[in-house]
């Protein structure tokens, strides 16, 4: 428990809050985007947003893998689940993401589809071993963090001769989304980026150097604990004040510049970069996701079952897209906290705990404070 208690110390948090306030220059505003949904969750859960001075604005990015999965990909998974003899294995939070006509994998299961919740891709492999007469399709989602385990599972399936196992691949790439955010037609004014933690354990810090070099934006890779994030914000403020744009690593206890070379090699054996991939809120982005290499086509559910992914618009009143792009806050959405809640989500940002809407709702940031009693 050492790292949990050390990085949640309230005394150190107050000192960091004071240091951040003192570092802010008079009359200056600092706008930082935390790309990762884990940071969004931590900012709301630990009250970090309330410790920051008014000059510091945190802008939520698209870093929740469930949130960026578009409607068409959810429809594709539902289509796979409805096929005869198919067991669709998925992480739990994906089951509630609404697809077309608000149909989700959870509702498809209620209609008879065989959808199973798994906690790891190894659980999906075990389903294939236990049901040799069924086709087990693993709905693989996530950024670079969850891609190596999927690669290992595919290698294991081939080594064991599990011909009834396949992967519906939705693994996406973090730097491509960061490029899209900075190049969007309505750009968000930013002074720096909080780099993701778990993703960076795999890819390292070097892929972020382009944002410092070409966009003049400081980047600080941060861990997920509250003191990690506050220290990263202080480091970003200091870079802005000094006119620097560099990549710094606050999460040095877990992240190296080159990343995890073994994990990268495993991924390269199985996956290749797609030409294009649709993201919720960001549209189709070039070279932004992975697919199985041709030599692994027999384990590719998309090819095995001929599952095309159509472009389907989001709910017309849902602001999940603009929130993922950093252009809106959850409270800006008229559905937030009323029609759209974690129990009945209208958009993906309310489904995953790392989604901006779910994080704000869970920790009461949607509630208007009660007026103070009259003296």
C-alpha positions as CSV (number, residue, x, y, z in Angstrom):
1,X,0.0,0.0,0.0
2,X,3.0,2.3,0.1
3,X,2.5,4.0,-3.2
4,X,-1.2,4.4,-2.6
5,X,-0.7,6.2,0.7
6,X,2.3,8.2,-0.3
7,X,0.7,9.6,-3.4
8,X,-2.6,10.5,-1.6
9,X,-1.0,12.4,1.3
10,X,-3.4,15.4,2.1
11,X,-0.5,17.4,3.6
12,X,1.5,17.1,0.4
13,X,-1.5,17.8,-1.7
14,X,-2.1,21.1,0.1
15,X,1.6,22.0,-0.4
16,X,1.4,21.2,-4.0
17,X,-1.8,23.3,-4.3
18,X,0.0,26.2,-2.8
19,X,3.0,25.8,-5.1
20,X,0.7,25.7,-8.1
21,X,-1.1,28.9,-7.0
22,X,2.2,30.6,-6.4
23,X,3.6,29.5,-9.8
24,X,0.6,31.0,-11.7
25,X,1.6,34.4,-13.1
26,X,-0.9,37.2,-12.6
27,X,-3.3,37.8,-15.4
28,X,-2.4,34.5,-17.1
29,X,-4.6,31.5,-17.9
30,X,-3.3,28.0,-18.2
31,X,-5.3,25.5,-20.2
32,X,-4.1,21.9,-20.0
33,X,-5.7,18.8,-21.6
34,X,-5.5,15.5,-19.8
35,X,-5.8,13.0,-22.7
36,X,-6.4,9.9,-20.5
37,X,-9.7,9.1,-19.0
38,X,-7.9,7.7,-15.9
39,X,-6.7,11.2,-15.2
40,X,-10.2,12.6,-15.8
41,X,-11.5,10.1,-13.2
42,X,-8.8,11.0,-10.7
43,X,-9.3,14.8,-11.1
44,X,-13.0,14.4,-10.2
45,X,-12.7,11.6,-7.6
46,X,-10.0,13.2,-5.5
47,X,-11.2,16.8,-5.7
48,X,-8.1,17.9,-7.5
49,X,-10.2,20.3,-9.6
50,X,-11.3,22.1,-6.4
51,X,-7.6,22.5,-5.3
52,X,-6.5,24.2,-8.5
53,X,-6.5,28.0,-8.7
54,X,-9.0,29.7,-11.1
55,X,-6.2,30.4,-13.6
56,X,-5.8,26.7,-14.2
57,X,-8.3,25.0,-16.5
58,X,-8.3,21.3,-17.1
59,X,-9.8,20.2,-20.4
60,X,-10.9,16.6,-20.9
61,X,-9.6,14.7,-23.9
62,X,-10.8,11.5,-25.7
63,X,-8.7,9.1,-23.7
64,X,-11.4,6.6,-22.7
65,X,-11.3,3.5,-25.0
66,X,-15.0,2.7,-24.5
67,X,-15.9,6.4,-25.2
68,X,-14.2,6.6,-28.5
69,X,-15.7,3.4,-29.8
70,X,-18.2,4.6,-32.5
71,X,-21.8,3.5,-32.9
72,X,-21.0,1.5,-36.0
73,X,-18.5,-0.6,-34.1
74,X,-21.0,-1.4,-31.4
75,X,-23.5,-2.4,-34.1
76,X,-20.8,-4.7,-35.5
77,X,-20.2,-6.4,-32.2
78,X,-24.0,-6.8,-31.7
79,X,-24.2,-8.4,-35.2
80,X,-21.4,-10.8,-34.3
81,X,-23.2,-11.7,-31.0
82,X,-26.4,-12.5,-32.8
83,X,-24.8,-15.0,-35.2
84,X,-25.7,-18.7,-34.6
85,X,-23.2,-20.6,-32.3
86,X,-21.3,-17.4,-31.4
87,X,-20.3,-16.5,-27.9
88,X,-19.2,-12.8,-27.8
89,X,-16.8,-12.1,-24.9
90,X,-16.4,-8.5,-23.8
91,X,-15.3,-6.3,-20.9
92,X,-18.3,-5.3,-18.8
93,X,-18.4,-1.6,-19.5
94,X,-18.6,-2.1,-23.2
95,X,-21.9,-3.9,-22.8
96,X,-23.8,-0.8,-21.9
97,X,-22.6,1.5,-24.7
98,X,-25.6,2.3,-26.9
99,X,-25.5,1.5,-30.6
100,X,-28.1,2.2,-33.2
101,X,-31.6,2.8,-31.8
102,X,-30.1,2.7,-28.3
103,X,-29.6,-1.1,-28.7
104,X,-26.6,-2.2,-26.6
105,X,-24.8,-5.6,-26.1
106,X,-26.6,-5.8,-22.8
107,X,-30.0,-5.5,-24.5
108,X,-28.9,-7.9,-27.2
109,X,-28.1,-10.4,-24.5
110,X,-31.6,-9.9,-23.1
111,X,-33.0,-10.7,-26.6
112,X,-31.1,-14.0,-26.7
113,X,-27.6,-13.2,-27.9
114,X,-24.9,-15.1,-26.0
115,X,-22.7,-12.2,-24.6
116,X,-20.3,-13.0,-21.7
117,X,-18.4,-10.6,-19.5
118,X,-14.7,-11.3,-19.1
119,X,-12.1,-9.6,-17.0
120,X,-9.2,-10.5,-19.3
121,X,-8.6,-11.9,-22.7
122,X,-7.4,-15.1,-21.1
123,X,-11.0,-15.6,-19.9
124,X,-12.1,-15.5,-23.6
125,X,-9.5,-18.1,-24.4
126,X,-10.8,-20.3,-21.6
127,X,-14.3,-20.0,-23.1
128,X,-13.0,-21.3,-26.4
129,X,-11.4,-24.3,-24.7
130,X,-14.6,-25.1,-22.7
131,X,-16.9,-24.7,-25.8
132,X,-15.1,-26.3,-28.7
133,X,-18.5,-26.5,-30.6
134,X,-19.0,-22.7,-30.4
135,X,-17.3,-19.7,-32.0
136,X,-15.8,-17.4,-29.3
137,X,-15.3,-13.8,-30.5
138,X,-13.4,-11.5,-28.2
139,X,-14.3,-7.8,-28.5
140,X,-10.8,-6.3,-28.2
141,X,-10.8,-2.6,-27.3
142,X,-8.3,-0.2,-25.8
143,X,-5.3,1.9,-26.5
144,X,-1.7,0.6,-26.5
145,X,-2.0,-0.6,-22.9
146,X,-4.3,-3.6,-23.7
147,X,-2.9,-4.5,-27.1
148,X,0.0,-6.7,-26.0
149,X,-2.3,-9.1,-24.0
150,X,-4.5,-9.5,-27.1
151,X,-1.4,-10.3,-29.2
152,X,-0.3,-12.9,-26.6
153,X,-3.8,-14.4,-26.7
154,X,-3.8,-14.8,-30.4
155,X,-0.4,-16.5,-30.3
156,X,-1.7,-18.8,-27.6
157,X,-4.8,-19.7,-29.7
158,X,-2.6,-20.5,-32.7
159,X,-0.2,-22.5,-30.6
160,X,-3.0,-24.6,-29.1
161,X,-4.9,-24.9,-32.3
162,X,-8.0,-23.1,-31.0
163,X,-9.8,-22.7,-34.3
164,X,-13.0,-21.5,-32.6
165,X,-11.4,-18.3,-31.2
166,X,-11.2,-15.0,-33.0
167,X,-10.8,-11.3,-32.2
168,X,-12.9,-8.4,-33.2
169,X,-10.1,-5.8,-33.2
170,X,-10.8,-2.2,-32.0
171,X,-7.3,-1.3,-30.6
172,X,-6.6,2.3,-31.3
173,X,-3.4,4.5,-31.1
174,X,-3.0,7.4,-28.7
175,X,-0.7,9.7,-30.7
176,X,-3.0,9.7,-33.7
177,X,-5.9,11.0,-31.6
178,X,-3.7,13.7,-30.1
179,X,-2.7,14.8,-33.6
180,X,-6.5,14.9,-34.5
181,X,-7.3,17.0,-31.4
182,X,-4.7,19.6,-32.3
183,X,-5.6,19.6,-36.0
184,X,-9.4,19.8,-35.7
185,X,-11.3,22.6,-37.7
186,X,-12.3,24.2,-34.4
187,X,-9.1,23.9,-32.5
188,X,-9.0,24.0,-28.7
189,X,-6.7,26.6,-27.2
190,X,-4.2,24.6,-25.2
191,X,-1.0,25.4,-23.2
192,X,0.1,21.9,-22.5
193,X,-0.8,18.2,-22.4
194,X,-0.9,15.7,-19.5
195,X,0.4,12.6,-21.1
196,X,-1.2,9.2,-20.3
197,X,0.3,6.9,-17.8
198,X,-0.5,3.3,-18.7
199,X,-0.2,3.9,-22.4
200,X,3.2,5.4,-21.9
201,X,4.5,2.3,-20.0
202,X,4.1,0.6,-23.4
203,X,5.1,3.3,-26.0
204,X,7.4,5.4,-23.8
205,X,7.7,9.2,-23.9
206,X,9.4,9.6,-27.3
207,X,6.1,9.6,-29.4
208,X,5.1,12.8,-27.6
209,X,8.1,14.8,-28.7
210,X,6.4,15.7,-32.0
211,X,3.8,17.7,-30.0
212,X,6.5,19.7,-28.2
213,X,8.5,20.2,-31.4
214,X,5.8,21.0,-34.0
215,X,3.0,22.5,-31.8
216,X,5.1,24.1,-29.1
217,X,3.2,22.4,-26.4
218,X,4.8,21.2,-23.1
219,X,3.9,17.5,-22.4
220,X,4.3,15.9,-18.9
221,X,3.6,12.2,-18.6
222,X,1.8,11.7,-15.2
223,X,0.7,8.8,-13.0
224,X,-2.9,8.4,-11.9
225,X,-2.6,9.3,-8.2
226,X,-3.7,12.8,-7.2
227,X,-0.2,13.9,-6.2
228,X,1.0,12.6,-9.6
229,X,-1.4,14.8,-11.5
230,X,-0.8,17.9,-9.3
231,X,2.9,17.6,-9.7
232,X,2.5,17.3,-13.5
233,X,0.3,20.4,-13.5
234,X,3.0,22.3,-11.6
235,X,5.7,21.0,-14.1
236,X,3.5,22.2,-17.0
237,X,3.0,25.7,-15.5
238,X,6.7,26.0,-15.0
239,X,7.4,25.1,-18.6
240,X,4.8,27.7,-19.8
241,X,6.3,30.4,-17.6
242,X,9.8,29.7,-18.8
243,X,8.8,29.5,-22.5
244,X,9.8,25.9,-22.8
245,X,8.1,23.1,-24.8
246,X,9.6,19.8,-23.7
247,X,8.5,16.3,-22.9
248,X,9.0,15.6,-19.1
249,X,8.3,12.3,-17.3
250,X,6.6,12.7,-13.9
251,X,5.8,9.0,-13.9
252,X,9.4,7.9,-14.0
253,X,8.8,5.0,-11.5
254,X,7.0,3.2,-14.3
255,X,7.7,4.9,-17.7
256,X,10.9,4.9,-19.7
257,X,11.7,6.9,-22.8
258,X,11.8,3.9,-25.0
259,X,8.8,2.2,-23.4
260,X,8.4,-1.6,-23.1
261,X,10.3,-3.0,-26.0
262,X,9.2,-6.6,-25.4
263,X,5.5,-5.6,-25.5
264,X,6.1,-3.5,-28.7
265,X,7.7,-6.5,-30.4
266,X,4.7,-8.8,-29.5
267,X,2.3,-6.3,-30.9
268,X,4.4,-5.9,-34.1
269,X,4.2,-9.7,-34.7
270,X,0.5,-9.8,-34.8
271,X,-0.9,-6.3,-35.7
272,X,-0.4,-3.8,-38.4
273,X,-1.7,-0.2,-38.7
274,X,-5.1,0.3,-40.5
275,X,-5.3,2.8,-43.3
276,X,-8.3,4.5,-41.6
277,X,-10.5,4.0,-38.5
278,X,-13.6,5.8,-37.3
279,X,-13.5,7.3,-33.8
280,X,-16.5,8.6,-31.9
281,X,-16.3,12.3,-31.8
282,X,-13.2,12.5,-34.1
283,X,-14.4,10.9,-37.3
284,X,-12.3,8.8,-39.5
285,X,-8.6,9.2,-38.8
286,X,-5.8,7.9,-40.9
287,X,-3.3,5.4,-39.4
288,X,-5.0,5.6,-36.0
289,X,-5.8,2.0,-35.2
290,X,-4.6,-1.6,-35.5
291,X,-5.8,-4.7,-37.4
292,X,-4.5,-8.2,-37.6
293,X,-1.8,-8.9,-40.1
294,X,-2.8,-10.9,-43.2
295,X,-1.1,-14.0,-41.8
296,X,-3.4,-13.9,-38.8
297,X,-6.6,-13.5,-40.9
298,X,-8.0,-16.8,-39.8
299,X,-8.3,-15.4,-36.2
300,X,-9.8,-12.1,-37.4
301,X,-13.5,-12.1,-36.6
302,X,-14.1,-9.1,-38.9
303,X,-13.0,-11.2,-41.9
304,X,-14.1,-14.6,-40.7
305,X,-17.8,-13.4,-40.3
306,X,-17.8,-10.6,-42.9
307,X,-18.7,-7.9,-40.4
308,X,-18.6,-4.5,-42.1
309,X,-18.6,-1.4,-39.8
310,X,-20.9,1.3,-41.0
311,X,-20.7,5.0,-40.1
312,X,-23.6,5.7,-37.8
313,X,-24.2,9.2,-36.3
314,X,-24.5,9.7,-32.5
315,X,-27.7,10.7,-30.8
316,X,-28.4,14.2,-32.1
317,X,-28.6,15.8,-28.6
318,X,-25.7,14.0,-27.1
319,X,-22.5,16.1,-26.8
320,X,-20.2,13.2,-26.3
321,X,-18.3,14.1,-29.5
322,X,-17.6,17.7,-28.6
323,X,-16.7,16.6,-25.1
324,X,-14.2,14.1,-26.4
325,X,-12.7,16.8,-28.6
326,X,-12.3,19.1,-25.6
327,X,-14.8,21.7,-27.0
328,X,-17.5,21.1,-24.3
329,X,-17.8,20.1,-20.7
330,X,-20.2,17.4,-19.5
331,X,-22.5,20.0,-17.8
332,X,-22.9,21.8,-21.2
333,X,-25.0,18.8,-22.4
334,X,-28.8,19.2,-21.8
335,X,-29.0,15.4,-21.4
336,X,-26.3,15.2,-18.7
337,X,-27.6,14.2,-15.3
338,X,-31.3,14.1,-16.4
339,X,-32.1,11.9,-19.3
340,X,-28.5,10.6,-19.4
341,X,-27.2,8.9,-16.3
342,X,-25.0,5.9,-15.6
343,X,-28.1,3.8,-15.2
344,X,-29.5,4.9,-18.6
345,X,-26.6,6.3,-20.7
346,X,-27.4,8.0,-23.9
347,X,-23.8,8.3,-25.0
348,X,-20.5,6.5,-24.4
349,X,-19.1,9.2,-22.2
350,X,-21.6,8.2,-19.5
351,X,-20.9,4.5,-19.7
352,X,-17.3,3.9,-18.7
353,X,-16.1,5.1,-15.3
354,X,-13.2,6.8,-17.1
355,X,-15.7,8.8,-19.3
356,X,-15.8,12.5,-18.6
357,X,-19.6,12.5,-18.0
358,X,-19.5,9.4,-15.8
359,X,-16.7,10.8,-13.7
360,X,-18.4,14.1,-13.2
361,X,-21.7,12.5,-12.4
362,X,-20.2,9.9,-10.0
363,X,-18.5,12.5,-7.9
364,X,-21.3,15.0,-7.8
365,X,-19.8,17.6,-10.0
366,X,-23.1,18.0,-11.8
367,X,-24.9,19.2,-8.7
368,X,-25.5,22.9,-8.0
369,X,-24.3,23.8,-4.5
370,X,-27.1,24.6,-2.1
371,X,-27.3,28.3,-1.1
372,X,-25.7,29.2,2.2
373,X,-28.2,29.7,5.0
374,X,-29.1,33.3,5.9
375,X,-27.1,34.6,8.9
